[in-house]
Amino acid sequence: MGKNADKSKMPSRRPMSSAKLLRICFLVIADIIALNLAVFLSLYLRFELDVTKVIGTIYLDYALKSAPVYTALGIIIFALFRLYTSLWEYASLDEAISIVIACFVTDVVSFIGFKLLHWRMPMSFHVLNGILLVVFILLIRFSYRLIRRNWRHKSRGAKRTLLIGAGRSGMITLQDIQANTYSDNRIVRVIDDDQTKWGQHLLGVKIVGGRNKIVETVQKYSIEEIIIAIPSATNKQRREIIEICRQTPCKLRILPSLLQLANGEVSVKRLRDVQIEDLLGRDSVNVDISEIIGYVTGSTILVTGGGGSIGSELCRQIASHNPKTLIIFDIYENNAYEIQMELKRRYPELDLVVLIGSVRDRDRLDDIFEQYRPEYVFHAAAHKHVPLMENSPNEAIKNNVFGTLNVARAADEYGAKRMLLISTDKAVNPTNVMGASKRICEMIVQTMNNHSDTEYVAVRFGNVLGSNGSVIPLFRRQIEQGGPVTVTHKDIIRYFMTIPEAVSLVLQAGAYAKGGEIFVLDMGKPVRIDDLARNMIKLSGLEPDVDIQIAYTGLRPGEKLFEELLMDEEGMVKTNNELIYIGHPIEMDERLFVVQLDQLHKLCEANSPEIRDMVKQMVKGYHEPMTEDD
């Protein structure tokens, strides 16, 4: 029994597969032919391509007598140099060097053998034999690789693919695709803007020209997919190339930027579909990290709504600047749990506190402020979905307005240095309850700033790409489901910014704050939502109005055709960061505002239908949106 147990523990040698055995047999037979062909062709060349001279010499007799031993020695030497166990579909310079050395050793052994037997052969024969042997064995190995690769791609129906980028990343991507057994791509042409590379070949694939040749190349070579492998390109350069590619029917994939490839790894696995963010995103925002570190590092910071789109990114960026304590407060435990797990994994030394609760609960907030004494408060908790808040206006007021008031009062009572409110462009001349509620929030922090040692500021910006409930995730789902993609109005436009970009600017604005400001972020050029929908459909490799229909559903309750970032009275003052401006606070009757807040509180607690009328009295510029029939 003991012996059996011992045998069961011994590693069993896996039997060689029939495919592998067949491959080795093929290579051995090819090498036998190459070894002998090199010998006889060397003699043929030595005697100036005259067959009669070769036949009439003693050298041919020597070659024939030595052939069996010479061939056997050659195969043994090749085996010792692992020419039969290397994966030739992944062959590179190292394998080529092994071939050269193996052939050189074989030729030297042959030379020594002839000398020992006193069979004198011309010295030029040995030189020619070594050279021809290297050429033949290289041809066998790399022809095998080429035939195998092309057969695999054709048998799998691989997509004819255009690679953009002939730099190091492009070369590695091409190499990986050529060697990858499971790749569905076959690179047939390469594009690069470097004119010195035009007409040359990258790993056997021709570089046909610059970006102006993309559309022509797609048509000429029946390209089905385009891969962009230029991670060093700026967002602007990447957008320009993608815009050209969108003129073709091809599906687009892209290698992420150098920032996303920080570990230096470039491979097919890193390729992703081109996303709308690649078209809308701007070049990297310049943020003065030293200013942010100046007030974040070593401080206790509270983020309300810390599990949401903006809140969670605030937590990520704050955590990266070494706060003393980071407190995440959110009503949704799933969101809070996800960001908690992420931050624990990325920043194991971070003093992280995650608390569940609502900003509506003043007692809960008092307990948190009393226990942790946050120095800086980022208030991101809010209801933000416009149509839903139109249907539940009292809930919008309870959460947004009085949640903000609760946080602002707690910040004052427990001596926080600064409270920063995350606001929205919908607060400007609002046509919906959500926007009006955020405008009241701005008025609250403005009023509180005038009566507290705590500094109160607001940061106002537009839509962020990919946030929960935003239009881009909705369009993606609709495209995946086969359409239609729903656009409310053909002429509706919106400002967009990436979440990390917006949060970086929020943190920078926090460094500029002196109290009472409404910071306005430069949102760049507005985007027509109809164009956005069409671009997303094209980036999915589909044709708008052909493969995916676009349906115009009409403006939703409270929705405007365009959003503004400033009210006329606010004006705009530049800061040191060209993407951050300060709007002048609008003069207001604070006593009246406090009285109106009290009335508003009573109405929303009673779920009164008169809530809209009260909001209209409080918010200058609040009006019902015009319909297309007006």
C-alpha positions as CSV (number, residue, x, y, z in Angstrom):
1,M,0.0,0.0,0.0
2,G,2.9,2.3,0.9
3,K,4.5,1.7,-2.5
4,N,1.3,2.4,-4.3
5,A,0.9,5.6,-2.4
6,D,4.4,6.6,-3.3
7,K,3.8,5.9,-7.0
8,S,0.6,8.0,-6.9
9,K,2.5,11.0,-5.7
10,M,5.1,10.8,-8.5
11,P,4.5,13.3,-11.2
12,S,3.3,11.6,-14.4
13,R,4.8,12.7,-17.6
14,R,2.2,14.0,-20.0
15,P,2.2,12.1,-23.3
16,M,3.1,14.1,-26.3
17,S,0.1,15.1,-28.3
18,S,-0.3,13.9,-31.9
19,A,-0.2,17.4,-33.2
20,K,3.1,18.2,-31.5
21,L,4.6,14.9,-32.7
22,L,3.5,15.6,-36.2
23,R,5.0,19.1,-36.1
24,I,8.3,17.8,-34.9
25,C,8.3,15.1,-37.6
26,F,7.7,17.7,-40.2
27,L,10.5,19.9,-39.0
28,V,13.0,17.0,-38.8
29,I,12.2,15.9,-42.4
30,A,12.5,19.4,-43.6
31,D,15.9,19.8,-41.8
32,I,17.2,16.5,-43.3
33,I,16.4,17.9,-46.7
34,A,18.0,21.3,-45.8
35,L,21.2,19.7,-44.4
36,N,21.8,17.6,-47.6
37,L,20.6,20.3,-50.0
38,A,23.1,22.8,-48.4
39,V,26.0,20.3,-48.9
40,F,25.3,19.6,-52.6
41,L,24.3,23.2,-53.4
42,S,27.6,24.4,-51.8
43,L,29.6,22.1,-54.2
44,Y,27.5,23.3,-57.1
45,L,28.3,26.9,-56.3
46,R,31.9,26.1,-55.6
47,F,32.3,24.8,-59.1
48,E,30.7,27.8,-60.7
49,L,27.3,26.1,-61.3
50,D,28.7,23.5,-63.5
51,V,27.1,20.1,-62.7
52,T,29.6,18.1,-64.8
53,K,32.5,19.4,-62.7
54,V,30.8,18.4,-59.5
55,I,30.0,14.9,-60.7
56,G,33.6,14.4,-61.8
57,T,35.2,15.2,-58.5
58,I,36.2,13.2,-55.4
59,Y,34.3,15.8,-53.3
60,L,30.9,14.5,-54.3
61,D,32.0,11.0,-53.3
62,Y,33.1,12.4,-49.9
63,A,29.8,14.2,-49.5
64,L,27.7,11.0,-50.3
65,K,29.7,8.8,-47.9
66,S,29.4,11.3,-45.0
67,A,25.8,12.2,-45.6
68,P,24.1,9.7,-43.1
69,V,26.5,10.6,-40.2
70,Y,26.5,14.3,-41.1
71,T,22.7,14.4,-41.2
72,A,22.3,12.5,-37.9
73,L,24.8,14.8,-36.2
74,G,23.0,17.9,-37.6
75,I,19.6,16.7,-36.3
76,I,21.1,15.9,-32.8
77,I,22.8,19.4,-32.7
78,F,19.5,21.1,-33.7
79,A,17.7,19.2,-31.0
80,L,20.3,20.2,-28.4
81,F,19.7,23.8,-29.4
82,R,15.9,23.2,-29.0
83,L,15.0,23.9,-32.6
84,Y,12.2,21.3,-32.3
85,T,10.7,22.4,-29.0
86,S,10.5,26.2,-29.5
87,L,7.1,27.8,-30.2
88,W,7.9,29.1,-33.7
89,E,4.6,31.1,-33.9
90,Y,6.2,33.3,-31.2
91,A,9.7,33.2,-32.7
92,S,11.8,36.3,-32.4
93,L,15.5,37.4,-32.6
94,D,16.5,35.0,-29.8
95,E,15.2,32.0,-31.8
96,A,17.0,33.3,-35.0
97,I,20.3,33.6,-33.0
98,S,19.8,30.0,-31.8
99,I,19.5,28.8,-35.4
100,V,22.6,30.7,-36.5
101,I,24.7,29.1,-33.7
102,A,23.3,25.6,-34.3
103,C,24.1,25.8,-38.0
104,F,27.6,27.2,-37.2
105,V,28.3,24.3,-34.8
106,T,27.0,21.8,-37.3
107,D,29.3,23.2,-40.0
108,V,32.3,23.2,-37.6
109,V,31.7,19.6,-36.6
110,S,31.4,18.8,-40.3
111,F,34.8,20.5,-41.0
112,I,36.5,18.7,-38.1
113,G,35.0,15.3,-39.2
114,F,36.4,15.8,-42.8
115,K,39.8,16.7,-41.3
116,L,39.9,13.7,-39.0
117,L,39.1,11.4,-42.0
118,H,41.7,13.2,-44.1
119,W,39.0,14.0,-46.6
120,R,40.1,17.3,-48.0
121,M,37.3,19.6,-49.0
122,P,37.6,23.1,-50.5
123,M,37.6,25.8,-47.7
124,S,34.9,27.7,-49.7
125,F,32.7,24.7,-49.4
126,H,32.5,24.9,-45.6
127,V,31.8,28.6,-45.8
128,L,29.1,28.2,-48.4
129,N,27.6,25.3,-46.5
130,G,27.3,27.2,-43.3
131,I,25.7,30.2,-45.0
132,L,23.2,28.1,-46.9
133,L,22.4,26.0,-43.9
134,V,21.5,29.1,-41.9
135,V,19.3,30.5,-44.8
136,F,17.5,27.2,-45.3
137,I,16.8,26.5,-41.6
138,L,15.6,30.1,-41.0
139,L,13.3,29.8,-44.1
140,I,11.9,26.6,-42.8
141,R,11.1,27.9,-39.3
142,F,9.7,31.3,-40.3
143,S,7.8,29.9,-43.3
144,Y,6.2,27.5,-40.9
145,R,5.3,30.4,-38.7
146,L,3.8,32.4,-41.6
147,I,1.9,29.5,-43.1
148,R,0.5,28.5,-39.7
149,R,-0.5,32.0,-38.9
150,N,-2.3,32.7,-42.2
151,W,-4.0,29.3,-42.1
152,R,-5.2,30.0,-38.6
153,H,-6.5,33.4,-39.5
154,K,-8.3,32.2,-42.6
155,S,-9.8,29.2,-40.8
156,R,-11.1,31.4,-38.0
157,G,-12.5,34.0,-40.4
158,A,-10.3,36.7,-38.9
159,K,-11.4,40.3,-39.5
160,R,-9.2,42.3,-41.9
161,T,-7.8,44.9,-39.7
162,L,-6.0,48.3,-40.1
163,L,-3.4,49.2,-37.5
164,I,-2.8,52.9,-36.8
165,G,0.6,53.5,-35.2
166,A,3.9,52.0,-36.3
167,G,5.8,52.8,-33.1
168,R,6.8,50.5,-30.3
169,S,3.3,50.0,-29.0
170,G,2.0,49.4,-32.6
171,M,4.8,46.8,-33.2
172,I,4.0,45.0,-29.9
173,T,0.3,45.0,-30.6
174,L,0.9,43.6,-34.1
175,Q,3.3,41.0,-32.8
176,D,0.8,39.9,-30.2
177,I,-2.1,39.7,-32.7
178,Q,0.0,37.7,-35.1
179,A,1.1,35.2,-32.4
180,N,-2.2,35.1,-30.5
181,T,-4.1,31.9,-31.3
182,Y,-7.4,33.3,-30.2
183,S,-7.1,36.7,-32.0
184,D,-10.0,37.5,-34.3
185,N,-7.9,40.1,-36.2
186,R,-5.6,39.9,-39.1
187,I,-3.5,43.1,-39.6
188,V,-3.3,43.7,-43.4
189,R,-2.0,47.3,-43.5
190,V,-0.5,49.9,-41.1
191,I,-0.9,53.7,-40.9
192,D,1.6,56.1,-39.4
193,D,2.1,59.8,-39.8
194,D,5.9,59.5,-39.9
195,Q,6.7,59.8,-43.6
196,T,10.1,58.1,-43.2
197,K,8.1,54.8,-42.5
198,W,5.9,55.0,-45.5
199,G,6.4,52.1,-47.9
200,Q,8.3,50.1,-45.3
201,H,7.1,47.0,-43.6
202,L,6.4,46.4,-39.9
203,L,6.7,42.6,-39.1
204,G,5.8,41.9,-42.7
205,V,2.9,44.3,-42.9
206,K,3.2,47.3,-45.2
207,I,2.9,50.9,-43.9
208,V,0.8,52.6,-46.5
209,G,0.8,56.2,-45.4
210,G,-0.5,58.8,-42.9
211,R,-3.9,59.4,-41.4
212,N,-5.1,61.0,-44.7
213,K,-4.9,57.5,-46.2
214,I,-7.2,55.8,-43.6
215,V,-10.5,56.1,-45.6
216,E,-8.8,55.1,-48.9
217,T,-7.0,52.1,-47.3
218,V,-10.3,50.9,-45.7
219,Q,-12.0,50.9,-49.0
220,K,-9.1,49.5,-51.0
221,Y,-8.3,46.5,-48.7
222,S,-11.9,45.8,-47.5
223,I,-10.9,46.6,-43.9
224,E,-13.5,45.5,-41.2
225,E,-11.9,46.8,-38.0
226,I,-9.4,49.6,-37.1
227,I,-7.0,49.4,-34.1
228,I,-5.5,52.6,-32.8
229,A,-2.2,51.9,-31.0
230,I,-0.8,55.3,-30.2
231,P,-0.9,55.5,-26.4
232,S,1.4,58.6,-26.4
233,A,-1.1,60.7,-28.4
234,T,-2.8,63.6,-26.7
235,N,-6.6,63.6,-26.4
236,K,-6.8,66.1,-29.2
237,Q,-4.7,64.0,-31.5
238,R,-6.6,60.9,-30.6
239,R,-9.9,62.7,-31.3
240,E,-8.7,63.8,-34.7
241,I,-7.8,60.3,-35.7
242,I,-11.1,58.9,-34.4
243,E,-13.0,61.5,-36.3
244,I,-11.4,60.3,-39.5
245,C,-12.0,56.7,-38.7
246,R,-15.7,57.4,-38.1
247,Q,-16.0,58.2,-41.8
248,T,-15.6,54.5,-42.4
249,P,-18.0,51.6,-41.5
250,C,-15.3,49.9,-39.4
251,K,-15.5,49.0,-35.7
252,L,-12.9,51.0,-33.7
253,R,-10.7,49.6,-30.9
254,I,-8.0,51.5,-29.1
255,L,-4.9,51.0,-26.9
256,P,-5.4,53.1,-23.7
257,S,-3.3,56.1,-23.0
258,L,0.2,56.0,-21.4
259,L,-1.4,57.0,-18.1
260,Q,-3.6,53.9,-18.3
261,L,-0.6,51.8,-19.3
262,A,1.5,53.0,-16.3
263,N,2.8,49.5,-15.7
264,G,4.3,49.5,-19.2
265,E,2.3,46.5,-20.4
266,V,1.1,46.6,-24.0
267,S,-0.9,43.7,-25.3
268,V,-4.1,42.7,-27.2
269,K,-5.7,42.2,-23.8
270,R,-5.4,46.0,-23.2
271,L,-7.3,46.9,-26.4
272,R,-10.8,48.3,-25.7
273,D,-13.5,49.6,-27.9
274,V,-13.3,53.3,-28.7
275,Q,-15.7,55.1,-26.3
276,I,-17.5,58.4,-26.6
277,E,-15.2,59.7,-23.9
278,D,-12.4,59.5,-26.4
279,L,-14.2,61.9,-28.6
280,L,-15.5,64.3,-25.9
281,G,-12.6,64.3,-23.4
282,R,-10.2,67.2,-23.4
283,D,-6.4,67.1,-22.9
284,S,-5.3,66.6,-19.3
285,V,-6.4,69.3,-16.9
286,N,-3.6,71.2,-15.3
287,V,-4.1,71.1,-11.5
288,D,-1.8,72.5,-8.9
289,I,-1.3,69.4,-6.8
290,S,0.7,71.4,-4.1
291,E,-2.4,73.6,-3.5
292,I,-4.6,70.6,-3.1
293,I,-2.2,68.8,-0.8
294,G,-1.9,72.0,1.2
295,Y,-5.4,71.6,2.7
296,V,-6.2,67.9,2.1
297,T,-3.1,66.3,3.5
298,G,-3.3,65.6,7.2
299,S,-6.9,66.8,7.5
300,T,-10.1,65.1,8.5
301,I,-12.5,65.2,5.5
302,L,-16.2,64.3,5.2
303,V,-17.7,63.5,1.9
304,T,-21.5,63.3,1.9
305,G,-22.9,61.2,-0.9
306,G,-19.5,59.5,-1.0
307,G,-20.8,56.5,-2.9
308,G,-22.2,58.4,-5.9
309,S,-20.5,59.2,-9.2
310,I,-19.0,62.5,-8.1
311,G,-18.7,61.6,-4.4
312,S,-16.8,58.3,-5.0
313,E,-14.3,60.1,-7.3
314,L,-13.8,62.8,-4.7
315,C,-13.0,60.0,-2.2
316,R,-10.5,58.5,-4.6
317,Q,-8.6,61.7,-5.3
318,I,-8.7,62.8,-1.6
319,A,-7.4,59.4,-0.5
320,S,-4.5,59.8,-2.9
321,H,-3.4,63.0,-1.0
322,N,-3.0,61.4,2.4
323,P,-5.7,62.9,4.6
324,K,-5.7,62.2,8.3
325,T,-9.1,60.7,8.1
326,L,-11.6,60.3,5.3
327,I,-15.2,59.9,6.3
328,I,-17.7,58.6,3.6
329,F,-21.3,59.2,4.4
330,D,-24.0,57.8,2.1
331,I,-27.6,56.5,2.4
332,Y,-27.0,53.7,-0.2
333,E,-25.0,51.0,1.5
334,N,-24.1,49.1,-1.7
335,N,-22.4,52.2,-3.2
336,A,-20.7,52.9,0.1
337,Y,-19.5,49.3,0.4
338,E,-18.0,49.4,-3.2
339,I,-15.9,52.5,-2.7
340,Q,-14.9,51.3,0.8
341,M,-13.5,48.0,-0.6
342,E,-11.8,49.9,-3.5
343,L,-10.1,52.4,-1.2
344,K,-9.0,49.7,1.3
345,R,-7.4,47.8,-1.5
346,R,-5.6,50.8,-3.0
347,Y,-4.8,52.6,0.2
348,P,-4.4,50.1,3.0
349,E,-2.9,52.7,5.4
350,L,-5.8,55.1,4.9
351,D,-7.8,55.9,8.1
352,L,-11.2,55.3,6.4
353,V,-14.5,55.6,8.1
354,V,-17.7,54.6,6.1
355,L,-21.0,55.6,7.7
356,I,-24.6,55.0,6.5
357,G,-27.2,57.6,7.0
358,S,-29.2,60.4,5.4
359,V,-28.4,64.1,5.3
360,R,-32.1,64.7,6.1
361,D,-31.3,63.2,9.6
362,R,-30.0,66.2,11.6
363,D,-29.4,64.1,14.7
364,R,-27.3,61.6,12.7
365,L,-25.2,64.4,11.3
366,D,-24.7,66.0,14.7
367,D,-23.4,62.7,16.0
368,I,-20.9,62.4,13.1
369,F,-19.7,65.9,13.4
370,E,-19.3,65.8,17.1
371,Q,-17.4,62.5,17.1
372,Y,-15.1,63.1,14.1
373,R,-14.9,66.9,13.9
374,P,-14.3,67.1,10.1
375,E,-12.3,70.1,9.0
376,Y,-13.4,70.1,5.4
377,V,-16.8,69.0,4.1
378,F,-17.6,68.1,0.5
379,H,-21.3,68.0,0.1
380,A,-22.2,65.8,-2.9
381,A,-25.4,64.1,-1.5
382,A,-28.3,65.1,-3.7
383,H,-31.3,63.9,-5.8
384,K,-30.3,64.9,-9.3
385,H,-32.6,63.1,-11.8
386,V,-34.7,65.9,-13.4
387,P,-37.8,64.0,-14.6
388,L,-38.1,62.0,-11.3
389,M,-37.8,65.2,-9.2
390,E,-40.5,66.8,-11.3
391,N,-42.8,64.0,-10.3
392,S,-41.7,64.2,-6.6
393,P,-40.9,67.8,-5.9
394,N,-41.3,67.6,-2.2
395,E,-38.6,64.9,-2.0
396,A,-36.2,67.0,-4.1
397,I,-36.7,69.9,-1.6
398,K,-36.4,67.6,1.5
399,N,-33.2,66.0,0.3
400,N,-31.4,68.7,-1.6
401,V,-32.4,71.9,0.2
402,F,-32.8,70.7,3.8
403,G,-30.1,68.1,3.6
404,T,-27.8,70.9,2.6
405,L,-29.1,73.1,5.4
406,N,-28.5,70.3,7.9
407,V,-24.9,69.8,6.7
408,A,-24.2,73.5,6.6
409,R,-25.5,74.1,10.2
410,A,-23.5,71.1,11.5
411,A,-20.3,72.5,9.8
412,D,-20.9,75.8,11.5
413,E,-21.8,74.4,14.9
414,Y,-18.8,72.0,15.1
415,G,-16.2,74.4,13.6
416,A,-15.4,73.0,10.2
417,K,-13.0,75.1,8.3
418,R,-14.8,74.9,5.0
419,M,-17.8,73.4,3.3
420,L,-18.0,72.9,-0.4
421,L,-21.3,72.3,-2.2
422,I,-21.4,70.4,-5.4
423,S,-23.9,72.3,-7.6
424,T,-25.0,72.2,-11.2
425,D,-25.5,74.4,-14.2
426,K,-29.2,73.5,-13.9
427,A,-29.3,75.9,-11.0
428,V,-29.1,78.8,-13.5
429,N,-32.5,80.1,-14.5
430,P,-33.9,76.7,-13.7
431,T,-36.9,75.2,-15.5
432,N,-37.2,72.3,-13.1
433,V,-37.5,71.6,-9.4
434,M,-34.1,69.8,-9.2
435,G,-32.3,72.8,-10.6
436,A,-34.3,75.2,-8.5
437,S,-33.5,73.2,-5.4
438,K,-29.8,73.4,-6.1
439,R,-30.1,77.1,-6.6
440,I,-31.6,77.3,-3.1
441,C,-28.7,75.3,-1.9
442,E,-26.3,77.9,-3.3
443,M,-28.3,80.6,-1.5
444,I,-28.0,78.6,1.7
445,V,-24.2,78.4,1.6
446,Q,-24.0,82.1,0.6
447,T,-26.1,83.1,3.6
448,M,-24.3,80.8,6.0
449,N,-21.0,82.2,4.9
450,N,-22.0,85.7,6.0
451,H,-22.8,84.5,9.6
452,S,-20.1,81.9,10.3
453,D,-16.4,81.4,10.7
454,T,-16.7,78.4,8.4
455,E,-16.0,79.2,4.8
456,Y,-18.9,78.1,2.5
457,V,-18.5,77.8,-1.3
458,A,-20.2,76.2,-4.2
459,V,-18.8,74.6,-7.4
460,R,-21.1,74.6,-10.4
461,F,-20.6,72.5,-13.5
462,G,-22.6,70.6,-16.1
463,N,-23.0,66.9,-17.0
464,V,-20.3,64.4,-16.2
465,L,-19.6,61.6,-18.6
466,G,-20.8,58.2,-17.4
467,S,-22.4,59.3,-14.2
468,N,-25.3,57.3,-12.8
469,G,-28.5,58.1,-14.6
470,S,-26.7,60.2,-17.3
471,V,-27.5,59.9,-21.0
472,I,-24.3,58.0,-22.1
473,P,-25.0,54.8,-20.1
474,L,-28.6,55.0,-21.3
475,F,-27.5,55.2,-24.9
476,R,-25.1,52.3,-24.4
477,R,-27.9,50.1,-23.1
478,Q,-30.2,51.1,-25.9
479,I,-27.6,50.3,-28.5
480,E,-26.8,46.9,-26.9
481,Q,-30.6,46.1,-27.0
482,G,-30.8,47.0,-30.7
483,G,-32.4,50.4,-30.3
484,P,-34.1,52.7,-30.7
485,V,-31.9,55.3,-29.1
486,T,-34.1,57.9,-27.6
487,V,-33.3,61.6,-27.9
488,T,-35.7,64.1,-26.5
489,H,-35.1,66.9,-29.0
490,K,-33.0,67.1,-32.2
491,D,-31.5,70.5,-31.1
492,I,-30.9,69.8,-27.4
493,I,-27.3,70.5,-26.3
494,R,-25.4,69.9,-23.1
495,Y,-22.0,70.5,-21.6
496,F,-19.9,67.5,-20.7
497,M,-16.8,66.8,-18.6
498,T,-15.2,63.6,-17.4
499,I,-15.7,62.8,-13.7
500,P,-12.0,62.8,-12.8
501,E,-11.6,66.1,-14.5
502,A,-14.5,67.7,-12.8
503,V,-13.4,66.4,-9.3
504,S,-9.8,67.6,-9.9
505,L,-11.2,71.1,-10.6
506,V,-13.5,70.9,-7.6
507,L,-10.5,70.1,-5.3
508,Q,-8.5,73.0,-6.9
509,A,-11.5,75.4,-6.4
510,G,-11.5,74.3,-2.8
511,A,-7.9,75.6,-2.5
512,Y,-9.0,79.0,-4.0
513,A,-12.0,79.4,-1.6
514,K,-12.1,82.3,0.8
515,G,-15.8,82.0,1.5
516,G,-19.0,82.9,-0.4
517,E,-17.8,82.1,-3.9
518,I,-19.7,80.2,-6.6
519,F,-17.0,78.6,-8.7
520,V,-17.9,77.8,-12.3
521,L,-16.0,75.2,-14.2
522,D,-15.2,75.8,-17.9
523,M,-17.1,72.9,-19.6
524,G,-15.6,73.4,-23.0
525,K,-17.8,73.3,-26.1
526,P,-21.4,72.2,-25.8
527,V,-22.4,68.9,-27.4
528,R,-25.5,68.3,-29.4
529,I,-27.2,65.2,-27.9
530,D,-28.3,64.0,-31.4
531,D,-24.7,64.0,-32.6
532,L,-23.7,62.2,-29.4
533,A,-26.2,59.5,-30.1
534,R,-25.1,59.1,-33.7
535,N,-21.4,59.0,-32.7
536,M,-22.1,56.3,-30.1
537,I,-23.9,54.2,-32.7
538,K,-21.1,54.6,-35.2
539,L,-18.4,53.7,-32.6
540,S,-20.3,50.5,-32.1
541,G,-19.7,49.6,-35.7
542,L,-23.4,50.3,-36.7
543,E,-25.1,52.8,-38.9
544,P,-27.6,55.4,-37.4
545,D,-31.1,55.2,-38.8
546,V,-30.1,51.9,-40.6
547,D,-29.0,49.4,-38.0
548,I,-30.1,51.5,-35.0
549,Q,-33.0,53.9,-35.2
550,I,-33.0,57.3,-33.4
551,A,-36.4,58.2,-31.9
552,Y,-37.2,61.8,-30.8
553,T,-39.4,61.7,-27.8
554,G,-39.9,65.4,-27.0
555,L,-38.6,67.4,-24.1
556,R,-39.2,65.8,-20.7
557,P,-40.9,67.7,-17.8
558,G,-38.5,70.5,-16.6
559,E,-36.0,70.0,-19.4
560,K,-34.3,72.8,-21.3
561,L,-32.8,72.9,-24.8
562,F,-29.6,74.2,-23.4
563,E,-28.0,74.9,-20.0
564,E,-26.3,78.1,-18.8
565,L,-23.4,78.3,-16.3
566,L,-24.0,81.8,-15.1
567,M,-26.9,84.2,-14.4
568,D,-26.7,87.6,-16.0
569,E,-26.0,89.3,-12.7
570,E,-23.2,87.0,-11.6
571,G,-20.4,88.1,-14.1
572,M,-17.2,86.1,-14.1
573,V,-13.8,86.5,-12.6
574,K,-10.8,84.4,-13.6
575,T,-8.7,82.4,-11.2
576,N,-5.1,81.1,-11.6
577,N,-6.6,78.0,-13.3
578,E,-8.0,78.9,-16.7
579,L,-10.7,76.3,-16.3
580,I,-12.1,77.7,-13.0
581,Y,-14.0,81.0,-12.8
582,I,-15.8,82.8,-9.9
583,G,-19.3,84.1,-10.2
584,H,-20.2,87.2,-8.2
585,P,-22.8,86.3,-5.5
586,I,-26.2,87.9,-6.2
587,E,-27.5,90.3,-3.6
588,M,-30.4,88.8,-1.7
589,D,-32.6,89.7,1.3
590,E,-31.3,87.2,3.9
591,R,-34.1,87.8,6.4
592,L,-36.8,87.2,3.8
593,F,-34.9,84.1,2.6
594,V,-34.8,82.6,6.2
595,V,-38.5,83.2,6.6
596,Q,-39.2,81.6,3.2
597,L,-37.0,78.6,4.1
598,D,-39.1,78.0,7.2
599,Q,-42.3,78.2,5.0
600,L,-40.8,75.9,2.5
601,H,-39.9,73.4,5.2
602,K,-43.5,73.3,6.4
603,L,-44.9,72.8,2.9
604,C,-42.6,70.0,1.9
605,E,-43.1,68.2,5.2
606,A,-46.8,68.3,4.5
607,N,-46.2,67.2,1.0
608,S,-48.1,70.2,-0.2
609,P,-48.8,70.7,-3.9
610,E,-48.0,74.4,-3.3
611,I,-44.3,73.6,-3.1
612,R,-43.7,74.8,-6.7
613,D,-45.2,78.2,-6.0
614,M,-43.0,78.7,-2.9
615,V,-39.9,77.7,-4.9
616,K,-40.9,80.3,-7.6
617,Q,-41.0,83.0,-4.9
618,M,-37.6,82.1,-3.6
619,V,-35.6,81.5,-6.9
620,K,-35.3,84.3,-9.3
621,G,-35.4,83.0,-12.8
622,Y,-37.3,79.8,-12.0
623,H,-40.0,79.3,-14.6
624,E,-41.8,76.4,-16.2
625,P,-40.1,75.2,-19.4
626,M,-41.5,76.2,-22.8
627,T,-42.9,73.4,-24.9
628,E,-42.6,73.1,-28.7
629,D,-46.2,74.3,-29.0
630,D,-45.6,77.6,-27.1
